[in-house]
Amino acid sequence: DLQGRCDVGQQQALEANSDCWQEKLDTAVKFEKDYGERRLEETLAKVNQAAGSEKEAAVAAAREEERETAKGQLADLEKKMTGEREAEVERLNQVKREALAELEGKLRVEMEKR
């Protein structure tokens, strides 16, 4: 009879405390879930920040590469234009010499006629 009453008392105590334990368990699960979500958000923020830094570095490197490419292209263009300019000056000088030679020839003919 004593054992029966102990078992009944224990059963009643378990039932009375099970609601309290369930609340504590729910609170602990909620806390762990909130903590896990917060840590996930913090980790994602760190990853995004690191990715942003890497992206900025990549953009800066690409801009520097573009700048160097543009400098090279400009140097090539200046070299080409200088060569073309020199060739054109030489061609014009040749045309001038030919025109002068032609005029001198005409002048000689005129002088000889006189």
C-alpha positions in Angstrom: 0.0 0.0 0.0 2.9 2.4 0.8 4.5 1.6 -2.5 1.3 2.3 -4.3 0.9 5.6 -2.6 4.6 6.4 -3.5 4.0 5.5 -7.1 0.8 7.6 -7.2 2.6 10.5 -5.6 5.5 10.2 -8.0 3.1 10.0 -10.9 1.3 13.2 -9.7 4.7 15.0 -9.2 5.8 14.0 -12.7 2.5 15.2 -14.2 2.7 18.5 -12.2 6.3 19.1 -13.2 6.0 17.9 -16.8 4.3 21.2 -17.8 7.2 23.1 -16.2 9.8 20.9 -17.8 8.0 21.3 -21.2 8.1 25.1 -20.9 11.7 25.0 -20.0 12.4 22.7 -22.8 10.5 24.9 -25.2 12.4 27.9 -23.9 15.7 26.2 -24.4 14.8 25.1 -27.9 13.7 28.6 -28.8 16.9 30.0 -27.3 19.0 27.6 -29.3 17.0 28.3 -32.5 17.3 32.1 -32.0 21.0 31.8 -31.2 21.6 29.5 -34.2 19.8 32.0 -36.5 21.7 34.9 -35.0 25.0 33.1 -35.5 24.0 32.2 -39.1 23.2 35.9 -39.8 26.5 37.0 -38.3 28.4 34.4 -40.3 26.6 35.4 -43.5 27.3 39.0 -42.8 31.0 38.2 -42.4 31.0 36.2 -45.6 29.3 39.0 -47.5 31.8 41.5 -46.1 34.7 39.3 -47.1 33.2 38.7 -50.5 32.6 42.5 -50.8 36.2 43.2 -50.0 37.4 40.6 -52.5 35.0 42.0 -55.1 36.4 45.5 -54.5 39.9 44.2 -54.8 39.0 42.4 -58.0 37.4 45.5 -59.4 40.4 47.6 -58.5 42.8 45.0 -60.1 40.6 45.0 -63.2 40.7 48.8 -63.4 44.5 48.8 -63.0 44.8 46.2 -65.7 42.5 48.3 -68.0 44.6 51.4 -67.2 47.8 49.5 -68.1 46.2 48.1 -71.3 45.1 51.6 -72.2 48.6 53.0 -71.6 50.0 50.3 -73.9 47.4 51.0 -76.5 48.1 54.7 -76.3 51.8 54.2 -76.7 51.2 51.9 -79.7 48.9 54.5 -81.2 51.3 57.3 -80.6 54.1 55.3 -82.2 51.9 54.5 -85.2 50.7 58.1 -85.6 54.3 59.4 -85.3 55.4 56.9 -88.0 52.4 57.9 -90.2 53.2 61.6 -89.6 56.8 61.2 -90.5 55.9 59.2 -93.6 53.4 62.0 -94.7 56.0 64.7 -94.0 58.5 62.8 -96.1 55.9 62.4 -98.9 55.1 66.1 -98.8 58.7 67.0 -98.9 59.1 64.7 -102.0 56.1 66.4 -103.6 57.7 69.7 -102.9 61.0 68.7 -104.3 59.3 67.4 -107.4 57.3 70.6 -107.8 60.4 72.7 -107.3 62.3 70.6 -109.9 59.4 71.0 -112.3 59.3 74.8 -111.8 63.1 75.0 -112.2 62.8 73.1 -115.4 60.0 75.4 -116.7 62.1 78.4 -115.6 65.1 77.2 -117.5 63.0 76.6 -120.6 61.7 80.2 -120.2 65.2 81.6 -119.7 66.5 79.7 -122.7 63.7 81.1 -124.8 64.8 84.6 -124.0 
